[in-house]
């Protein structure tokens, strides 16, 4: 039992190969996949995949790279996209000060709107963070003081300071293939200390393929390599880590279960 808690199946990298990719994932024991939001314009394509494959879920959001395309996006507009039963999260959203493809003020503005949507719906927030730790801590912290919300920092590769802060407000941290990279010993040290009930695993495919597939296109089946490395880091059997991270996913993304979906629907009435 494995969950790929974050990937991008609707990207062009997978065009024409989705059925084979899903088949390989299932053969590797992946029984749930979250196809994260990147651009609201693509939500219909994401939902088509989720409707075709019962174990593929989606989230709605605007990646910080695309913030400039949505300067006036509001929380209400995001919330309106969450009614579908397969939309189980808000995001990915966040800050990326490494590439700065969109102006920072717009990245911040849209992050705050996504936070409001998470607060109002109860759906977990999916955070992208790159070289923006201080602003991320300040923005999440101020919003959390106003109203609590849940979330995950996906593909976590940031500082121990951000890790401790995220854990302090109940967030989860998701391990990607980066924990298998030789140069990422400090990241492995962080994941060695994170409480086991706050860890997820993901591919972020088609990016960041783990060793031994590094240099190739990533895909959900490869989440197994990340889980195996995490098991090694935590000195636990692979099966134990697979179960823990799968349970954590279901605890965070409650709408993926029938019970969670019913609760969400009642909350919206």
JOBELTA-V660034 format. One record per pair of residues at least 12 apart in sequence whose C-alpha atoms are under 7 Angstrom apart, sorted by the first residue. I is the first residue (numbers start at 1). J is the second residue. Records with the same first field share a line. If there is no record, write none. Layout:
I: J / J
This chain:
1: 29 / 30 / 31 / 242 / 243
2: 29 / 30 / 31 / 242 / 246
3: 30 / 31 / 32 / 33 / 246
4: 30 / 32 / 33 / 34 / 201 / 202 / 203 / 220 / 223
5: 33 / 34 / 200 / 201 / 202 / 249
6: 34 / 35 / 36 / 202 / 203 / 204
7: 34 / 35 / 36 / 203 / 204 / 205
8: 35 / 36 / 204 / 205 / 206
9: 35
10: 45 / 46
13: 206
21: 219
24: 221
25: 220 / 221
28: 221
30: 221
31: 55
32: 55 / 56
33: 55 / 56 / 57
34: 56 / 57 / 58
35: 56 / 57 / 58 / 59
36: 58 / 59 / 91 / 92
37: 58 / 59 / 60 / 61 / 62 / 91 / 92
38: 61 / 62 / 63 / 92
39: 61 / 62 / 63 / 66
40: 60 / 61 / 62
43: 60
46: 58
50: 86
57: 86 / 87 / 88
58: 86 / 87 / 88
59: 87 / 88 / 89 / 90 / 91
60: 81 / 87 / 89 / 90 / 91
61: 90 / 91 / 92 / 93
62: 91 / 92 / 93
63: 92 / 93 / 94
64: 93 / 94 / 95 / 96 / 102 / 107
65: 101 / 102
66: 102
67: 102 / 106 / 107 / 110
68: 102 / 106
71: 106
73: 110
74: 113
75: 113 / 114 / 116 / 117
76: 117
78: 117
79: 117
85: 261
88: 123 / 253 / 255 / 256
89: 123 / 124 / 125 / 126 / 253
90: 114 / 118 / 123 / 124 / 125 / 126
91: 125 / 126 / 127
92: 126 / 127 / 128
93: 111 / 114 / 126 / 127 / 128
94: 107 / 111 / 127 / 128 / 129
95: 107 / 108 / 128 / 129 / 130 / 132
96: 129 / 130 / 131 / 132
97: 130 / 131 / 132
98: 130 / 131
118: 149
119: 147 / 148 / 149
122: 149
124: 150 / 151 / 252 / 253
125: 150 / 151 / 152
126: 151 / 152 / 153 / 154
127: 152 / 153 / 154
128: 153 / 154
133: 162
137: 162
150: 170 / 171
151: 171 / 172
152: 171 / 172 / 173 / 174
153: 172 / 173 / 174
154: 173 / 174
155: 174 / 175 / 176
156: 173 / 174 / 175
157: 187
160: 190
172: 198 / 199
173: 198 / 199 / 200
174: 199 / 200 / 201 / 202
175: 200 / 201 / 202
176: 201 / 202 / 203 / 204 / 226
177: 203 / 208 / 209 / 210 / 226
178: 208 / 210
180: 210 / 211 / 226 / 229
181: 211
192: 233 / 234
197: 244 / 248
198: 248
199: 245 / 248
200: 245 / 248 / 249
201: 223 / 226 / 227 / 245
202: 223
203: 218 / 219 / 220 / 222 / 223
205: 218 / 219 / 220
206: 218 / 219
210: 225 / 226
227: 241 / 242
